[in-house]
Amino acid sequence: MIKLYVILMMFFLTNISWGQDYKHSLDNSLIQKSDTLYIFSETLSKLDLKTKRILHSDVEIKFPVNFELKDHIPFHLDDKIIFLSDESGLLYEYRNDSIIRIDESYDNKTNNGSLNLVYKNNLYRFGGYGYFEGTNLLMSYDNLESNQWDIVKYKGFEKVIPFSYVGFHFMVENKLHVFGFYSYINKFQNEINFNNNGFIYDFDNKIILDVFKVNPKIKKPQSYIDLNNEYVFLFYPDSQKILIIKKDDYSVSEYTMSLRQSHLSNEHHTKFAVHEDEIFYISNDVDGKIYIRSMDFKSIIENSSPLNISIFSDNILIFRILLVIGFFLFITFVFILIRNKNKNKNKLHINGPVLFINKTPILEDEKSVKIIRNLINNPYLTNSELNNYFISNGLNLNHINREKNKFIDNLNIRLSSYLDQDFITREKDKYDKRMIVFKINKDLFRKQI
């Protein structure tokens, strides 16, 4: 057994380094529990994230036969440290310097590259690959009764293509956001390709809320961390870049890493640790040693530069914008229709020789409707103009005038059961007070008339 040597070094009072001569990858060997970072190898070391001091144990951990740390992903669940096989449902617990199997499932080898996460103290795995076939199954571990994996049925199952090895993911409240993944849906069984596809899953309501295309400018990161507040960090140490996603609006900013920060070597499943404003990560230096270092994530956010891109595909973004615009136009159109409908409610309109209120005919007299049309189409009619409709052989002017007045009075009385005001009114002429003019109340009619 190779002996571990632990070196504690302080850098600028904020960065700590832990080095070892043992050439052992720390992938899948780190897990945070409260304010302590557990570092597993042949033995266990604990880094106090508050004091930045390391406690090293000389007691060798007892591993099950054929158990390899690199093939198991650590999680903190129910105040326990557990290790999940990266290819099957096998689950182990660290207990009293030993790694002990705790599940009752079987080694099916069908969960390679699944997305594994803890939500509300439940362990989930989504997707995966095995025996030349991918899956979009969602499973949860029953740690209360059966100690086995149960399939979670969710709506929108058919929208998600079988996937594995997710590009990155993060949570926004109860909603899982997945961005990019590998799929095995090509012509030949052994073909694999990375898809710029994504989806949003609602854990509480068990439904796929959306599927979308990922902006191809957002490449798959070497590693990433969901800070569980407002941000997600995507690490690209080869290009010395960190992309920072702001969760509330999906905006993206960029930060250039220092040379030391660019030695970050966390792989896709390698855990980070977070304490206050610091992210703790693995660093492989040119001296060949492995270190644990930290970076101030608030400072990185403050010194990042906004990028004019979205994490969604440009086409999807344009579609979403057009969808929002279309929605507001539709709401506006409906509002105008309702408003116009309300304005035309209990309004008069003429269709042929018939006067209607709404859809009810209230006057079916050709002469009366003709007079009404004339009144509508003119500011007013004089007494003589109206009298012309009542001229008949043998009638003198006084009789004609009485017939016209009688017609107007009867029309107003007839329509009074539908209207709360006179239909036709008499007024003195504006310029010659000796003359009487007749007007119709045009506000009683629909606007299109």
C-alpha positions as CSV (number, residue, x, y, z in Angstrom):
1,M,0.0,0.0,0.0
2,I,1.4,3.4,-1.0
3,K,1.6,5.9,1.9
4,L,-0.1,9.3,1.5
5,Y,1.9,12.4,2.5
6,V,-0.2,15.5,3.2
7,I,1.3,19.0,2.9
8,L,-0.5,22.1,4.2
9,M,0.4,25.4,2.6
10,M,-1.3,28.8,2.8
11,F,-1.5,31.2,-0.1
12,F,-2.5,34.8,0.4
13,L,-4.5,33.8,3.5
14,T,-7.4,32.6,1.2
15,N,-5.9,29.8,-0.9
16,I,-4.9,26.6,0.6
17,S,-3.0,23.7,-1.0
18,W,-3.0,20.1,-0.2
19,G,-0.3,18.1,-2.0
20,Q,0.7,14.5,-2.1
21,D,3.4,12.5,-3.8
22,Y,1.0,9.7,-4.5
23,K,-0.1,9.9,-8.2
24,H,-3.7,9.2,-7.5
25,S,-6.5,10.9,-9.4
26,L,-9.1,12.5,-7.0
27,D,-11.9,12.1,-9.5
28,N,-15.0,10.9,-7.6
29,S,-13.0,11.1,-4.4
30,L,-14.3,14.3,-2.9
31,I,-17.6,15.0,-1.1
32,Q,-18.6,17.9,1.1
33,K,-20.5,17.2,4.3
34,S,-21.4,20.4,6.2
35,D,-18.2,22.4,6.6
36,T,-15.9,19.5,5.9
37,L,-14.5,18.2,2.6
38,Y,-13.9,14.5,2.7
39,I,-11.0,13.3,0.5
40,F,-11.0,9.6,-0.1
41,S,-8.1,7.4,-1.2
42,E,-6.6,4.4,0.5
43,T,-7.2,6.5,3.7
44,L,-9.4,9.4,4.5
45,S,-8.4,13.0,4.9
46,K,-10.7,15.8,6.0
47,L,-10.3,19.4,5.1
48,D,-12.0,21.9,7.5
49,L,-13.4,24.5,5.1
50,K,-13.5,27.1,7.9
51,T,-10.0,26.8,9.2
52,K,-8.5,25.4,6.0
53,R,-6.6,22.7,7.9
54,I,-6.4,19.1,7.0
55,L,-6.8,16.1,9.3
56,H,-5.3,13.0,7.9
57,S,-6.1,9.5,9.1
58,D,-3.5,6.6,8.9
59,V,-6.3,4.0,9.0
60,E,-6.7,2.3,5.7
61,I,-10.3,2.2,4.4
62,K,-11.7,-1.3,3.9
63,F,-13.1,-1.5,0.3
64,P,-15.4,-4.3,-1.1
65,V,-13.8,-6.6,-3.6
66,N,-13.4,-5.0,-7.0
67,F,-14.6,-1.6,-5.7
68,E,-12.8,1.3,-7.4
69,L,-13.4,4.9,-6.3
70,K,-13.1,6.1,-9.9
71,D,-16.1,4.1,-10.8
72,H,-18.4,5.4,-8.1
73,I,-19.9,8.9,-7.5
74,P,-20.1,10.2,-4.0
75,F,-23.2,11.9,-2.5
76,H,-24.2,13.3,0.8
77,L,-27.6,11.9,1.6
78,D,-29.4,11.6,5.0
79,D,-26.2,12.8,6.7
80,K,-24.4,9.8,5.2
81,I,-21.7,9.6,2.6
82,I,-22.7,7.2,-0.1
83,F,-21.1,6.0,-3.4
84,L,-23.2,5.2,-6.4
85,S,-21.9,3.0,-9.2
86,D,-21.6,4.9,-12.4
87,E,-22.9,2.0,-14.4
88,S,-25.6,0.3,-12.3
89,G,-27.8,0.7,-9.2
90,L,-25.2,-0.5,-6.8
91,L,-24.9,1.8,-3.7
92,Y,-22.4,1.9,-0.9
93,E,-22.1,3.7,2.4
94,Y,-18.9,4.9,4.1
95,R,-19.2,3.7,7.7
96,N,-16.5,3.2,10.4
97,D,-13.6,3.3,7.9
98,S,-15.3,0.8,5.6
99,I,-17.2,1.0,2.4
100,I,-20.4,-1.2,2.8
101,R,-22.9,-2.0,0.2
102,I,-26.5,-1.0,1.2
103,D,-28.8,-1.6,-1.8
104,E,-30.8,-4.6,-2.8
105,S,-30.7,-4.0,-6.5
106,Y,-28.6,-5.8,-9.1
107,D,-25.7,-4.9,-11.3
108,N,-27.5,-4.3,-14.6
109,K,-24.8,-2.2,-16.3
110,T,-27.4,0.0,-18.0
111,N,-26.8,3.4,-16.2
112,N,-23.5,4.5,-17.8
113,G,-23.4,8.3,-18.0
114,S,-26.8,8.8,-16.3
115,L,-27.5,12.2,-14.7
116,N,-27.4,11.6,-10.9
117,L,-28.6,14.2,-8.4
118,V,-30.2,14.6,-5.0
119,Y,-33.5,16.5,-4.7
120,K,-35.3,17.0,-1.4
121,N,-33.1,14.3,0.2
122,N,-33.9,11.8,-2.5
123,L,-31.4,10.3,-4.9
124,Y,-32.3,10.3,-8.6
125,R,-30.7,9.1,-11.8
126,F,-32.0,10.2,-15.2
127,G,-31.1,8.6,-18.5
128,G,-28.1,6.4,-19.1
129,Y,-26.7,3.9,-21.5
130,G,-26.0,0.2,-21.6
131,Y,-25.9,-2.7,-24.0
132,F,-26.0,-0.4,-27.1
133,E,-29.1,1.3,-25.9
134,G,-29.9,4.6,-24.3
135,T,-32.8,5.4,-22.0
136,N,-34.8,8.4,-20.8
137,L,-36.0,6.6,-17.7
138,L,-36.1,8.6,-14.4
139,M,-35.5,6.5,-11.3
140,S,-35.4,7.2,-7.6
141,Y,-33.8,5.2,-4.8
142,D,-36.1,4.0,-2.1
143,N,-33.9,4.2,1.0
144,L,-36.8,3.8,3.5
145,E,-38.2,0.4,2.6
146,S,-36.9,-1.7,-0.3
147,N,-33.4,-0.2,-0.8
148,Q,-34.1,-0.6,-4.5
149,W,-34.6,1.7,-7.5
150,D,-38.1,2.7,-8.5
151,I,-39.2,4.1,-11.9
152,V,-40.7,7.6,-11.7
153,K,-43.5,8.0,-14.2
154,Y,-43.6,11.5,-15.7
155,K,-45.6,13.3,-18.3
156,G,-43.9,14.3,-21.6
157,F,-41.8,11.1,-21.6
158,E,-41.9,11.0,-25.4
159,K,-40.4,14.5,-25.8
160,V,-37.1,13.4,-24.3
161,I,-34.8,11.3,-26.5
162,P,-32.7,8.7,-24.7
163,F,-29.6,10.4,-23.4
164,S,-26.4,10.0,-21.3
165,Y,-23.4,12.1,-20.3
166,V,-25.1,15.4,-19.9
167,G,-23.3,18.6,-20.9
168,F,-24.3,20.4,-17.7
169,H,-27.4,20.8,-15.6
170,F,-28.7,23.0,-12.8
171,M,-31.8,23.5,-10.6
172,V,-34.1,26.5,-10.4
173,E,-36.4,25.7,-7.4
174,N,-38.1,22.5,-8.3
175,K,-37.2,22.6,-12.0
176,L,-34.3,20.6,-13.5
177,H,-32.6,22.2,-16.5
178,V,-30.6,19.9,-18.7
179,F,-28.3,21.3,-21.4
180,G,-26.8,19.0,-24.1
181,F,-26.2,15.3,-23.9
182,Y,-24.9,12.3,-25.8
183,S,-27.4,10.0,-27.6
184,Y,-27.2,6.6,-29.3
185,I,-30.0,7.0,-31.8
186,N,-27.9,6.9,-35.0
187,K,-28.1,4.3,-37.8
188,F,-25.6,2.0,-36.2
189,Q,-25.7,0.8,-32.6
190,N,-22.2,1.8,-31.6
191,E,-22.5,5.4,-33.0
192,I,-22.7,8.2,-30.5
193,N,-23.1,11.9,-31.0
194,F,-23.4,15.0,-28.8
195,N,-26.8,16.7,-29.2
196,N,-27.3,20.4,-28.5
197,N,-30.7,19.5,-27.1
198,G,-32.1,20.3,-23.7
199,F,-35.2,20.0,-21.5
200,I,-36.8,21.3,-18.3
201,Y,-38.3,18.8,-15.9
202,D,-40.6,19.8,-13.0
203,F,-39.8,17.4,-10.1
204,D,-42.9,18.3,-8.0
205,N,-45.4,17.9,-10.8
206,K,-43.5,15.2,-12.7
207,I,-43.8,16.7,-16.1
208,I,-41.5,17.8,-18.9
209,L,-42.2,21.6,-19.2
210,D,-40.1,22.3,-22.2
211,V,-37.6,20.9,-24.8
212,F,-35.3,23.2,-26.6
213,K,-32.0,23.6,-28.6
214,V,-28.9,24.7,-26.8
215,N,-26.9,27.6,-28.2
216,P,-24.0,25.8,-30.0
217,K,-21.7,28.6,-28.8
218,I,-22.1,27.1,-25.3
219,K,-19.7,24.2,-25.4
220,K,-19.7,21.2,-23.1
221,P,-17.5,22.3,-20.1
222,Q,-14.8,20.2,-18.5
223,S,-16.7,20.6,-15.2
224,Y,-19.4,22.8,-13.7
225,I,-21.0,23.7,-10.4
226,D,-24.5,24.8,-9.5
227,L,-24.0,27.3,-6.7
228,N,-27.6,26.8,-5.5
229,N,-28.2,30.6,-5.4
230,E,-28.3,32.6,-8.5
231,Y,-25.4,31.3,-10.6
232,V,-23.9,28.3,-12.4
233,F,-20.2,28.2,-13.2
234,L,-19.0,26.3,-16.4
235,F,-15.2,25.7,-16.3
236,Y,-13.0,25.6,-19.5
237,P,-9.5,25.5,-18.1
238,D,-7.9,24.7,-21.4
239,S,-8.9,28.1,-22.7
240,Q,-8.7,29.7,-19.2
241,K,-12.3,30.7,-19.3
242,I,-15.3,30.4,-16.9
243,L,-18.8,31.0,-18.2
244,I,-21.2,32.2,-15.6
245,I,-25.0,31.7,-16.1
246,K,-27.4,33.9,-14.2
247,K,-30.4,31.7,-13.4
248,D,-33.1,34.3,-13.3
249,D,-32.7,35.5,-16.9
250,Y,-30.3,32.9,-18.4
251,S,-27.8,35.6,-19.2
252,V,-24.1,34.7,-19.7
253,S,-20.9,36.4,-18.7
254,E,-17.3,35.4,-19.1
255,Y,-14.3,35.4,-16.7
256,T,-10.6,34.8,-17.6
257,M,-8.9,32.5,-15.2
258,S,-5.5,33.2,-13.7
259,L,-2.7,30.8,-14.6
260,R,-3.1,29.0,-11.2
261,Q,-6.9,28.8,-11.6
262,S,-6.5,27.3,-15.1
263,H,-4.8,24.3,-13.4
264,L,-8.2,23.3,-12.2
265,S,-8.6,19.6,-13.0
266,N,-12.1,18.7,-11.7
267,E,-13.7,16.3,-14.2
268,H,-17.3,16.1,-15.1
269,H,-18.4,14.1,-12.0
270,T,-15.8,15.5,-9.6
271,K,-17.4,17.3,-6.7
272,F,-16.5,20.8,-5.7
273,A,-16.9,22.2,-2.2
274,V,-18.4,25.6,-1.3
275,H,-17.9,27.6,1.9
276,E,-19.1,31.2,2.2
277,D,-17.7,32.9,-0.9
278,E,-15.2,30.3,-1.9
279,I,-15.2,27.3,-4.3
280,F,-12.7,24.6,-3.4
281,Y,-11.4,22.6,-6.4
282,I,-8.6,20.1,-7.5
283,S,-5.5,21.5,-9.1
284,N,-2.7,19.5,-10.8
285,D,0.4,21.6,-11.0
286,V,3.5,21.3,-13.2
287,D,5.3,19.7,-10.2
288,G,3.1,16.6,-10.6
289,K,1.4,17.0,-7.3
290,I,-2.3,17.2,-6.6
291,Y,-3.6,20.2,-4.6
292,I,-6.9,21.5,-3.2
293,R,-7.2,25.2,-3.9
294,S,-9.9,27.8,-3.6
295,M,-11.3,30.7,-5.6
296,D,-13.5,33.6,-4.6
297,F,-16.7,33.2,-6.7
298,K,-18.1,36.6,-5.8
299,S,-15.0,38.3,-7.0
300,I,-15.2,36.2,-10.2
301,I,-18.8,37.3,-10.8
302,E,-18.0,41.0,-10.1
303,N,-15.1,40.9,-12.6
304,S,-16.8,39.0,-15.3
305,S,-17.8,40.5,-18.6
306,P,-21.4,40.1,-20.0
307,L,-21.7,38.2,-23.3
308,N,-24.4,39.1,-25.7
309,I,-25.5,35.5,-26.1
310,S,-28.2,33.2,-24.6
311,I,-27.8,29.6,-23.5
312,F,-30.7,28.8,-25.8
313,S,-30.3,28.5,-29.5
314,D,-30.7,31.9,-31.3
315,N,-33.6,30.4,-33.3
316,I,-35.2,29.3,-30.1
317,L,-34.7,32.7,-28.5
318,I,-36.2,34.4,-31.5
319,F,-39.1,32.0,-31.4
320,R,-39.7,32.6,-27.7
321,I,-39.6,36.4,-28.3
322,L,-42.0,36.1,-31.2
323,L,-44.2,33.8,-29.1
324,V,-44.3,36.4,-26.3
325,I,-45.1,39.2,-28.8
326,G,-47.8,37.0,-30.4
327,F,-49.3,36.3,-27.0
328,F,-49.5,40.0,-26.2
329,L,-50.9,40.8,-29.6
330,F,-53.5,38.1,-29.1
331,I,-54.4,39.5,-25.7
332,T,-54.7,43.0,-27.1
333,F,-56.9,41.8,-30.0
334,V,-59.2,39.9,-27.6
335,F,-59.3,43.0,-25.4
336,I,-60.3,45.2,-28.3
337,L,-63.0,42.7,-29.4
338,I,-64.4,42.5,-25.9
339,R,-64.3,46.3,-25.6
340,N,-66.0,46.8,-29.0
341,K,-68.6,44.1,-28.1
342,N,-69.3,45.9,-24.9
343,K,-69.5,49.2,-26.7
344,N,-72.0,47.7,-29.2
345,K,-74.1,46.0,-26.6
346,N,-77.7,47.3,-26.6
347,K,-76.8,49.4,-29.7
348,L,-79.0,50.0,-32.7
349,H,-78.2,49.0,-36.3
350,I,-80.0,48.8,-39.6
351,N,-80.0,45.8,-41.9
352,G,-82.1,46.4,-45.1
353,P,-85.5,47.8,-44.2
354,V,-85.3,46.7,-40.5
355,L,-84.0,48.4,-37.4
356,F,-82.4,46.1,-34.8
357,I,-81.2,46.4,-31.3
358,N,-78.5,43.7,-30.8
359,K,-80.1,40.9,-32.8
360,T,-83.7,41.8,-32.1
361,P,-85.8,43.5,-34.8
362,I,-87.7,46.4,-33.3
363,L,-88.9,48.3,-36.4
364,E,-89.8,46.9,-39.8
365,D,-91.2,49.9,-41.7
366,E,-89.5,50.9,-44.9
367,K,-90.5,54.6,-44.6
368,S,-89.5,54.9,-41.0
369,V,-86.1,53.3,-41.7
370,K,-85.6,55.5,-44.7
371,I,-86.1,58.6,-42.5
372,I,-83.8,57.2,-39.8
373,R,-81.0,56.6,-42.4
374,N,-81.3,60.2,-43.6
375,L,-81.1,61.5,-40.1
376,I,-78.0,59.3,-39.5
377,N,-76.2,60.5,-42.6
378,N,-76.8,64.2,-42.0
379,P,-76.1,66.5,-39.0
380,Y,-79.8,67.4,-38.9
381,L,-82.9,67.7,-41.0
382,T,-85.0,70.8,-41.2
383,N,-88.8,70.8,-40.6
384,S,-89.4,71.2,-44.4
385,E,-87.0,68.3,-45.2
386,L,-88.9,66.0,-42.9
387,N,-92.3,67.2,-44.1
388,N,-91.3,66.0,-47.6
389,Y,-91.8,62.4,-46.4
390,F,-95.4,63.1,-45.5
391,I,-96.6,65.2,-48.5
392,S,-99.8,63.7,-50.0
393,N,-102.4,65.1,-52.5
394,G,-105.1,67.0,-50.8
395,L,-103.2,67.6,-47.5
396,N,-102.4,71.2,-46.5
397,L,-99.1,72.2,-44.9
398,N,-100.5,72.3,-41.3
399,H,-101.9,68.7,-41.6
400,I,-98.5,67.5,-43.1
401,N,-96.7,69.1,-40.2
402,R,-99.0,67.4,-37.6
403,E,-98.5,64.0,-39.3
404,K,-94.7,64.5,-39.1
405,N,-94.8,65.4,-35.4
406,K,-97.1,62.5,-34.7
407,F,-94.7,60.2,-36.5
408,I,-91.7,61.4,-34.4
409,D,-93.7,61.2,-31.1
410,N,-94.9,57.7,-31.9
411,L,-91.4,56.6,-32.9
412,N,-89.9,57.9,-29.6
413,I,-92.7,56.2,-27.6
414,R,-92.2,52.9,-29.5
415,L,-88.5,52.8,-28.9
416,S,-88.7,54.1,-25.3
417,S,-89.0,50.5,-24.0
418,Y,-85.5,49.8,-25.5
419,L,-83.8,53.1,-25.0
420,D,-83.5,55.4,-21.9
421,Q,-83.6,58.6,-24.0
422,D,-85.4,60.2,-26.9
423,F,-84.5,58.7,-30.3
424,I,-85.2,61.8,-32.4
425,T,-85.0,65.3,-30.8
426,R,-86.2,68.8,-31.8
427,E,-83.8,71.7,-31.4
428,K,-83.7,75.3,-32.5
429,D,-81.3,76.0,-35.3
430,K,-77.9,77.2,-34.2
431,Y,-77.9,80.2,-36.6
432,D,-81.6,81.0,-36.9
433,K,-83.5,80.5,-33.7
434,R,-86.8,80.8,-35.5
435,M,-86.2,77.4,-37.2
436,I,-86.6,74.0,-35.7
437,V,-84.2,71.2,-36.8
438,F,-84.5,67.5,-36.1
439,K,-81.6,65.3,-35.0
440,I,-81.1,61.6,-34.2
441,N,-79.0,60.4,-31.3
442,K,-76.1,58.7,-33.2
443,D,-74.5,57.4,-30.0
444,L,-77.4,54.9,-29.9
445,F,-76.0,53.2,-33.0
446,R,-73.1,50.9,-33.6
447,K,-69.9,52.6,-34.7
448,Q,-69.7,51.0,-38.1
449,I,-73.0,52.5,-39.2
